[in-house]
């Protein structure tokens, strides 16, 4: 886990689930046990605000890993304005036992259904390690043919997307963290876990009819930062220095497309050089109508990993389950050129992340930003001391 992560819930794990995997996913589903609905059992059923005599029950966490047949978790790319979508999780459960039905025979709800939470993490089988993968809330609970329950959930960023009428959050000259905190405080019914960088820009204050998420994205864009949902469900604001990587990343992994001596070799990599998210002219306008324009017609097109796969159950690869959006990645690639083979050795930032696993295997798919730093190749007697602990031989 990372230093500021959400604590894991108290849960009894399914015994023997995926026992031959070095790490196993834990699919924890919130179950809310409530007394059955009854007719006029102490409360008048036709009183305003009362329909049936049912009360809220206590919540517990249940491990569904022994019944899952498939799971996909996706943290996708931002749009052209650097606004990230909510993380998504889709799970299929075997319901031949009837355990995961959302309705009883009389039509009353069971312990499971829409609005409840799903938390997923990877648990080290032979040690104490645990790494968050997803935390969110159920949006769909569908019973399909073949006794299959399919669940769709989104992380807590989606809770901010509900409009709540006109609001005037914060105060004049707020820094981004102050304004973001004020907006979440005004979001109806939201009890989100947040982590906001302080930011730099002083903000004006005005009434808005935007949804809280849209207003928070405006704040992030005004400061040059990004707003996204982390793997543990925390809503994060990272300031304009987010391309430097995360402070809670302990080591930068080295991955390669075709350099076999690298610690991790990616499968089916697509290296993309495009003008996506690259602008030669940018115009910023504030609420007072003041504009600032900057141009740079000669911007270079820099490569990025569009998609690449890791098979986490291959020997030595499972620690990559800890990778998070915002982590730095060092990429090696031997590229054919008209004059021979050239080694590309660059650093980039993980921007998309997806897990797809079934009882038969586990694939993690990644994508990155454009390259941000270039590693020069160290040669013998080039002026750098090769054995000083900093300048070392490469791959």
RODO-2510 file (C-alpha; in nm, 4 decimals, decimal comma):
residues 395
     n   res          X          Y          Z
     1     x     0,0000     0,0000     0,0000
     2     x     0,1006     0,3631    -0,0454
     3     x     0,1652     0,5857     0,2539
     4     x    -0,1648     0,7778     0,2452
     5     x    -0,3903     0,4954     0,1237
     6     x    -0,7343     0,4158     0,2584
     7     x    -0,7190     0,1401     0,5243
     8     x    -0,8431    -0,2011     0,4162
     9     x    -1,1817    -0,3089     0,5531
    10     x    -1,2326    -0,5878     0,8020
    11     x    -1,3229    -0,8946     0,5970
    12     x    -1,3004    -1,2731     0,6072
    13     x    -1,1281    -1,3873     0,2866
    14     x    -1,2534    -1,6834     0,0868
    15     x    -1,0209    -1,9677     0,1865
    16     x    -0,8100    -2,1215    -0,0870
    17     x    -0,9120    -1,8724    -0,3553
    18     x    -0,6564    -1,8753    -0,6403
    19     x    -0,4083    -2,0445    -0,4058
    20     x    -0,1436    -2,0953    -0,6767
    21     x    -0,1212    -1,7222    -0,7610
    22     x     0,1564    -1,5155    -0,5959
    23     x    -0,1017    -1,2416    -0,5349
    24     x    -0,4748    -1,2854    -0,5485
    25     x    -0,7404    -1,0208    -0,6056
    26     x    -0,9826    -0,9585    -0,3225
    27     x    -1,3252    -0,8553    -0,4539
    28     x    -1,4911    -0,7058    -0,1463
    29     x    -1,8613    -0,6241    -0,1813
    30     x    -2,0455    -0,4191     0,0755
    31     x    -2,3472    -0,6066     0,2124
    32     x    -2,6113    -0,4113     0,4018
    33     x    -2,8228    -0,6374     0,6189
    34     x    -3,1585    -0,4838     0,7036
    35     x    -3,4714    -0,6207     0,8733
    36     x    -3,7349    -0,7422     0,6259
    37     x    -3,9988    -0,4969     0,5173
    38     x    -4,3290    -0,5505     0,7038
    39     x    -4,6770    -0,4040     0,6865
    40     x    -4,7518    -0,1501     0,9589
    41     x    -4,4941    -0,2939     1,1946
    42     x    -4,4621    -0,0009     1,4278
    43     x    -4,4532     0,2699     1,1637
    44     x    -4,7518     0,3804     0,9598
    45     x    -4,6942     0,2680     0,6039
    46     x    -4,8916     0,5563     0,4567
    47     x    -4,7348     0,8344     0,6618
    48     x    -4,5596     1,0972     0,4517
    49     x    -4,2023     0,9842     0,4040
    50     x    -4,2785     0,6248     0,5098
    51     x    -4,3741     0,3596     0,2580
    52     x    -4,2755     0,0265     0,4102
    53     x    -4,1507    -0,0499     0,7585
    54     x    -3,7845    -0,0978     0,6787
    55     x    -3,4838     0,0596     0,8446
    56     x    -3,1212     0,0911     0,7508
    57     x    -2,9108    -0,2024     0,8589
    58     x    -2,5462    -0,2570     0,9359
    59     x    -2,2843    -0,2854     0,6623
    60     x    -2,0318    -0,5665     0,6309
    61     x    -1,7807    -0,6686     0,3651
    62     x    -1,8063    -1,0016     0,1837
    63     x    -1,5322    -1,1596    -0,0317
    64     x    -1,6723    -1,2597    -0,3718
    65     x    -1,3461    -1,3879    -0,5193
    66     x    -1,4509    -1,7545    -0,5195
    67     x    -1,7569    -1,6725    -0,7329
    68     x    -1,6103    -1,4283    -0,9856
    69     x    -1,5690    -1,5383    -1,3468
    70     x    -1,4302    -1,2125    -1,4829
    71     x    -1,3285    -0,8627    -1,3753
    72     x    -1,2124    -0,5563    -1,5656
    73     x    -1,0889    -0,2365    -1,4017
    74     x    -1,0205     0,0682    -1,6193
    75     x    -0,8635     0,4062    -1,5456
    76     x    -0,8787     0,5727    -1,8869
    77     x    -0,7059     0,8650    -2,0595
    78     x    -0,8147     1,2263    -2,0077
    79     x    -0,9915     1,4270    -2,2753
    80     x    -0,8394     1,7167    -2,4693
    81     x    -0,8849     1,9432    -2,1652
    82     x    -0,6967     1,6997    -1,9380
    83     x    -1,0189     1,6004    -1,7589
    84     x    -1,0159     1,2386    -1,6441
    85     x    -1,3213     1,0121    -1,6506
    86     x    -1,4231     0,8151    -1,3440
    87     x    -1,2563     0,4782    -1,2970
    88     x    -1,4791     0,1859    -1,3974
    89     x    -1,5070    -0,1737    -1,2795
    90     x    -1,7169    -0,4515    -1,4374
    91     x    -1,7458    -0,7873    -1,2579
    92     x    -1,9198    -1,1128    -1,3528
    93     x    -2,0271    -1,3439    -1,0702
    94     x    -2,1507    -1,7046    -1,0839
    95     x    -2,4950    -1,6939    -0,9221
    96     x    -2,6027    -2,0574    -0,9451
    97     x    -2,6252    -2,0583    -0,5662
    98     x    -2,8511    -1,7503    -0,5690
    99     x    -2,6173    -1,5815    -0,3240
   100     x    -2,5720    -1,2646    -0,5292
   101     x    -2,9342    -1,1976    -0,6238
   102     x    -3,0451    -0,8425    -0,5472
   103     x    -3,4098    -0,9357    -0,4802
   104     x    -3,5849    -1,1938    -0,2647
   105     x    -3,8757    -1,4071    -0,3843
   106     x    -4,1258    -1,1476    -0,2575
   107     x    -3,9524    -0,8692    -0,4489
   108     x    -3,7889    -0,7124    -0,1458
   109     x    -3,4191    -0,6223    -0,1703
   110     x    -3,1449    -0,8513    -0,0453
   111     x    -2,8175    -0,7393     0,1127
   112     x    -2,6688    -0,6523    -0,2285
   113     x    -2,7508    -0,3975    -0,4941
   114     x    -2,7057    -0,0582    -0,6555
   115     x    -2,5518     0,2150    -0,4416
   116     x    -2,3356    -0,0158    -0,2328
   117     x    -1,9583    -0,0168    -0,2489
   118     x    -1,7046    -0,2460    -0,4128
   119     x    -1,3409    -0,2384    -0,3068
   120     x    -1,0749    -0,4450    -0,4829
   121     x    -0,7141    -0,4962    -0,3852
   122     x    -0,4332    -0,7451    -0,4499
   123     x    -0,3311    -0,9583    -0,1514
   124     x     0,0111    -1,1212    -0,1290
   125     x    -0,0414    -1,4943    -0,0697
   126     x     0,2883    -1,5560     0,1128
   127     x     0,3263    -1,2248     0,2929
   128     x     0,1606    -0,9176     0,4401
   129     x     0,1567    -0,7080     0,1237
   130     x    -0,1662    -0,5558    -0,0083
   131     x    -0,2119    -0,3104    -0,2969
   132     x    -0,5237    -0,1147    -0,3879
   133     x    -0,6728    -0,1577    -0,7354
   134     x    -1,0222    -0,0014    -0,7202
   135     x    -1,2740     0,1496    -0,4784
   136     x    -1,6139     0,2733    -0,5878
   137     x    -1,9891     0,2418    -0,5858
   138     x    -2,2240     0,0086    -0,7756
   139     x    -2,4197     0,1726    -1,0603
   140     x    -2,5716    -0,1441    -1,2154
   141     x    -2,6513    -0,4891    -1,0783
   142     x    -2,7816    -0,7007    -1,3666
   143     x    -2,9050    -1,0591    -1,3645
   144     x    -2,8142    -1,2160    -1,6978
   145     x    -2,8880    -1,5503    -1,8583
   146     x    -2,6883    -1,8502    -1,7409
   147     x    -2,7116    -1,7501    -1,3735
   148     x    -2,4634    -1,4661    -1,4197
   149     x    -2,4696    -1,1448    -1,2205
   150     x    -2,2879    -0,8546    -1,3877
   151     x    -2,1969    -0,5568    -1,1725
   152     x    -2,0805    -0,2194    -1,2992
   153     x    -1,9240     0,0258    -1,0557
   154     x    -1,7529     0,3641    -1,0819
   155     x    -1,5075     0,5282    -0,8463
   156     x    -1,6097     0,8190    -0,6251
   157     x    -1,5221     1,0783    -0,8870
   158     x    -1,8613     0,9918    -1,0391
   159     x    -2,0374     1,0948    -0,7157
   160     x    -1,9334     1,4512    -0,7948
   161     x    -2,1018     1,4527    -1,1358
   162     x    -2,4542     1,5080    -0,9994
   163     x    -2,5671     1,8732    -1,0391
   164     x    -2,6916     2,0291    -0,7184
   165     x    -2,8239     2,3676    -0,8235
   166     x    -2,6536     2,7039    -0,7869
   167     x    -2,3637     2,7207    -0,5446
   168     x    -2,0963     2,9770    -0,4570
   169     x    -1,8088     2,7818    -0,3089
   170     x    -1,5065     2,9152    -0,1227
   171     x    -1,3776     3,2674    -0,0903
   172     x    -1,1969     3,5176    -0,3115
   173     x    -0,8238     3,4461    -0,3502
   174     x    -0,8635     3,0794    -0,2562
   175     x    -0,5800     2,8499    -0,3545
   176     x    -0,6914     2,5389    -0,5465
   177     x    -0,6863     2,3066    -0,2446
   178     x    -0,9084     2,5465    -0,0489
   179     x    -1,1547     2,5814    -0,3355
   180     x    -1,1680     2,2087    -0,4057
   181     x    -1,2364     2,1404    -0,0384
   182     x    -1,5174     2,3969    -0,0398
   183     x    -1,6758     2,2416    -0,3476
   184     x    -1,6732     1,8895    -0,2046
   185     x    -1,8293     2,0255     0,1161
   186     x    -2,1220     2,1564    -0,0905
   187     x    -2,1697     1,8333    -0,2887
   188     x    -2,4946     1,6831    -0,1594
   189     x    -2,4520     1,3585     0,0305
   190     x    -2,0830     1,3245    -0,0524
   191     x    -1,8422     1,1883     0,2065
   192     x    -1,5373     1,1476    -0,0134
   193     x    -1,1790     1,0786     0,0811
   194     x    -0,9650     1,3517    -0,0788
   195     x    -0,6008     1,4528    -0,1223
   196     x    -0,5490     1,7963    -0,2746
   197     x    -0,2174     1,9640    -0,3579
   198     x    -0,2074     2,3265    -0,2435
   199     x    -0,1715     2,4738    -0,5923
   200     x    -0,0429     2,8133    -0,7031
   201     x    -0,3140     3,0259    -0,8679
   202     x    -0,5371     3,2532    -0,6589
   203     x    -0,8987     3,2051    -0,7663
   204     x    -1,1954     3,4392    -0,7933
   205     x    -1,5306     3,3462    -0,6423
   206     x    -1,8615     3,3435    -0,8264
   207     x    -2,1903     3,1565    -0,8377
   208     x    -2,2015     2,8490    -1,0596
   209     x    -2,4594     2,5984    -1,1775
   210     x    -2,2004     2,3423    -1,2800
   211     x    -2,1909     2,0006    -1,1212
   212     x    -1,9252     1,9787    -0,8474
   213     x    -1,7041     1,7640    -1,0711
   214     x    -1,7169     2,0178    -1,3544
   215     x    -1,6377     2,3049    -1,1180
   216     x    -1,3453     2,1113    -0,9714
   217     x    -1,2132     2,0418    -1,3203
   218     x    -1,2247     2,4164    -1,3922
   219     x    -1,0196     2,4769    -1,0777
   220     x    -0,7664     2,2114    -1,1821
   221     x    -0,7384     2,3547    -1,5324
   222     x    -0,6933     2,7081    -1,3980
   223     x    -0,3932     2,5911    -1,1959
   224     x    -0,2454     2,3647    -1,4657
   225     x    -0,3011     2,0487    -1,2601
   226     x    -0,5127     1,7336    -1,2895
   227     x    -0,8038     1,5880    -1,0924
   228     x    -0,8521     1,2113    -1,0870
   229     x    -0,9615     0,9118    -0,8808
   230     x    -0,6787     0,7068    -0,7304
   231     x    -0,6764     0,3283    -0,6999
   232     x    -0,7978     0,3389    -0,3381
   233     x    -1,0912     0,5644    -0,4262
   234     x    -0,9284     0,8862    -0,3047
   235     x    -1,0107     1,1937    -0,5144
   236     x    -0,6731     1,3503    -0,5939
   237     x    -0,5671     1,6916    -0,7171
   238     x    -0,2067     1,6972    -0,8421
   239     x    -0,0668     2,0415    -0,9213
   240     x     0,1163     2,1546    -1,2358
   241     x     0,4245     1,9542    -1,1359
   242     x     0,2379     1,6244    -1,1673
   243     x     0,4610     1,5202    -1,4577
   244     x     0,7471     1,4899    -1,2090
   245     x     0,5747     1,1815    -1,0710
   246     x     0,4194     1,0855    -0,7411
   247     x     0,5881     1,1445    -0,4072
   248     x     0,4697     0,8052    -0,2790
   249     x     0,6431     0,6094    -0,5580
   250     x     0,9455     0,4377    -0,4048
   251     x     1,1257     0,3228    -0,7231
   252     x     1,1020     0,3900    -1,0977
   253     x     1,0498     0,0607    -1,2843
   254     x     1,2447    -0,0085    -1,6030
   255     x     1,0394    -0,1591    -1,8860
   256     x     1,1281    -0,2417    -2,2428
   257     x     0,9588    -0,3246    -2,5684
   258     x     1,2388    -0,5329    -2,7199
   259     x     1,5429    -0,5038    -2,4909
   260     x     1,5555    -0,8501    -2,3387
   261     x     1,8013    -0,7575    -2,0622
   262     x     1,5494    -0,5174    -1,9041
   263     x     1,3720    -0,6327    -1,5851
   264     x     1,0268    -0,6133    -1,7484
   265     x     0,9550    -0,6720    -2,1179
   266     x     0,6143    -0,5549    -2,2355
   267     x     0,3810    -0,7564    -2,4576
   268     x     0,2177    -0,6132    -2,7700
   269     x     0,3456    -0,2576    -2,7146
   270     x     0,2209     0,0228    -2,9359
   271     x     0,4538     0,3254    -2,9357
   272     x     0,2608     0,6238    -3,0610
   273     x     0,3866     0,9585    -3,1892
   274     x     0,0857     1,1873    -3,2331
   275     x    -0,0306     1,5422    -3,1739
   276     x    -0,2828     1,4325    -2,9127
   277     x    -0,2766     1,6712    -2,6144
   278     x    -0,0164     1,8821    -2,7966
   279     x    -0,1036     2,2426    -2,8779
   280     x     0,1090     2,4898    -3,0690
   281     x    -0,1122     2,7811    -2,9589
   282     x    -0,2908     2,8057    -2,6230
   283     x    -0,5340     3,0781    -2,5157
   284     x    -0,6469     3,1154    -2,1552
   285     x    -0,9423     3,3365    -2,0612
   286     x    -1,0631     3,4142    -1,7102
   287     x    -1,4148     3,5022    -1,5928
   288     x    -1,3378     3,8725    -1,6396
   289     x    -1,2700     3,8143    -2,0098
   290     x    -0,8960     3,8713    -1,9883
   291     x    -0,7006     3,6564    -2,2318
   292     x    -0,3432     3,5302    -2,2466
   293     x    -0,2077     3,3539    -2,5542
   294     x     0,1158     3,1608    -2,6006
   295     x     0,2450     3,0039    -2,9228
   296     x     0,5266     2,7661    -3,0102
   297     x     0,4983     2,6605    -3,3766
   298     x     0,7971     2,4272    -3,3695
   299     x     0,6890     2,1832    -3,0973
   300     x     0,8315     1,8325    -3,1438
   301     x     0,6141     1,5225    -3,1612
   302     x     0,7314     1,2883    -2,8855
   303     x     0,6598     0,9207    -2,8490
   304     x     0,4453     0,7608    -2,5803
   305     x     0,3272     0,4125    -2,4935
   306     x    -0,0238     0,4018    -2,6331
   307     x    -0,0916     0,0527    -2,4960
   308     x     0,1207    -0,2337    -2,3667
   309     x     0,0420    -0,5474    -2,1679
   310     x     0,1990    -0,7193    -1,8689
   311     x     0,1068    -1,0744    -1,7680
   312     x     0,1209    -1,0365    -1,3924
   313     x     0,1344    -1,4087    -1,3183
   314     x     0,4603    -1,4510    -1,5095
   315     x     0,7602    -1,5020    -1,2758
   316     x     0,8716    -1,1818    -1,1096
   317     x     0,6076    -0,9537    -1,2627
   318     x     0,3425    -0,9494    -0,9924
   319     x     0,4965    -0,6492    -0,8025
   320     x     0,3746    -0,4334    -1,0937
   321     x     0,0276    -0,4623    -0,9399
   322     x     0,1344    -0,1647    -0,7241
   323     x     0,1694     0,0680    -1,0244
   324     x    -0,0557     0,3741    -1,0101
   325     x    -0,1611     0,6553    -1,2376
   326     x     0,1038     0,9283    -1,2042
   327     x     0,3964     0,6901    -1,1481
   328     x     0,7116     0,7428    -1,3528
   329     x     0,8194     0,4701    -1,5964
   330     x     1,1592     0,4320    -1,7654
   331     x     1,1172     0,2933    -2,1179
   332     x     1,3819     0,1217    -2,3317
   333     x     1,3270     0,0589    -2,7018
   334     x     1,5690    -0,0459    -2,9771
   335     x     1,4482     0,1282    -3,2914
   336     x     1,5575     0,0414    -3,6438
   337     x     1,6928     0,3393    -3,8359
   338     x     1,8437     0,3819    -4,1851
   339     x     2,1899     0,3643    -4,0293
   340     x     2,1303     0,0779    -3,7850
   341     x     1,9680     0,0286    -3,4478
   342     x     1,9259     0,3201    -3,2053
   343     x     1,8518     0,2826    -2,8348
   344     x     1,5654     0,4987    -2,7085
   345     x     1,5903     0,5408    -2,3311
   346     x     1,3285     0,7802    -2,1954
   347     x     1,1195     0,8494    -1,8881
   348     x     0,7448     0,8944    -1,9028
   349     x     0,4444     0,8949    -1,6695
   350     x     0,1794     0,6259    -1,6347
   351     x    -0,1520     0,7806    -1,7363
   352     x    -0,3837     0,4859    -1,8124
   353     x    -0,4147     0,1606    -1,6256
   354     x    -0,6415    -0,1401    -1,6690
   355     x    -0,6658    -0,4830    -1,5082
   356     x    -0,8425    -0,7753    -1,6731
   357     x    -0,8456    -1,1019    -1,4836
   358     x    -1,0340    -1,4306    -1,4783
   359     x    -0,9631    -1,7486    -1,2803
   360     x    -0,7274    -1,8416    -1,5676
   361     x    -0,5040    -1,5342    -1,5910
   362     x    -0,4327    -1,1693    -1,5203
   363     x    -0,3360    -0,9005    -1,7737
   364     x    -0,2497    -0,5413    -1,6847
   365     x    -0,2575    -0,2850    -1,9667
   366     x    -0,0803     0,0484    -1,9398
   367     x    -0,0466     0,3720    -2,1352
   368     x     0,1778     0,6713    -2,0709
   369     x     0,2236     1,0390    -2,1362
   370     x     0,4740     1,1561    -2,3955
   371     x     0,8387     1,1115    -2,3033
   372     x     0,9526     1,3716    -2,0521
   373     x     1,3215     1,2922    -1,9982
   374     x     1,5960     1,1262    -2,2004
   375     x     1,8726     0,9094    -2,0577
   376     x     2,2065     0,9524    -2,2352
   377     x     2,4044     0,6368    -2,2916
   378     x     2,7110     0,5973    -2,0741
   379     x     3,0309     0,5094    -2,2625
   380     x     3,3771     0,4223    -2,1374
   381     x     3,5989     0,7222    -2,0523
   382     x     3,3446     0,9810    -2,1673
   383     x     3,4121     1,2162    -1,8798
   384     x     3,1617     1,0528    -1,6423
   385     x     3,2827     0,8164    -1,3740
   386     x     3,0996     0,4939    -1,4531
   387     x     3,1313     0,3371    -1,1085
   388     x     3,0467     0,6319    -0,8827
   389     x     2,7083     0,4895    -0,7873
   390     x     2,5188     0,7429    -0,9984
   391     x     2,6561     0,6871    -1,3466
   392     x     2,6282     0,3146    -1,4040
   393     x     2,6207     0,0916    -1,7059
   394     x     2,2833     0,0740    -1,8786
   395     x     2,0874    -0,2105    -2,0314
***
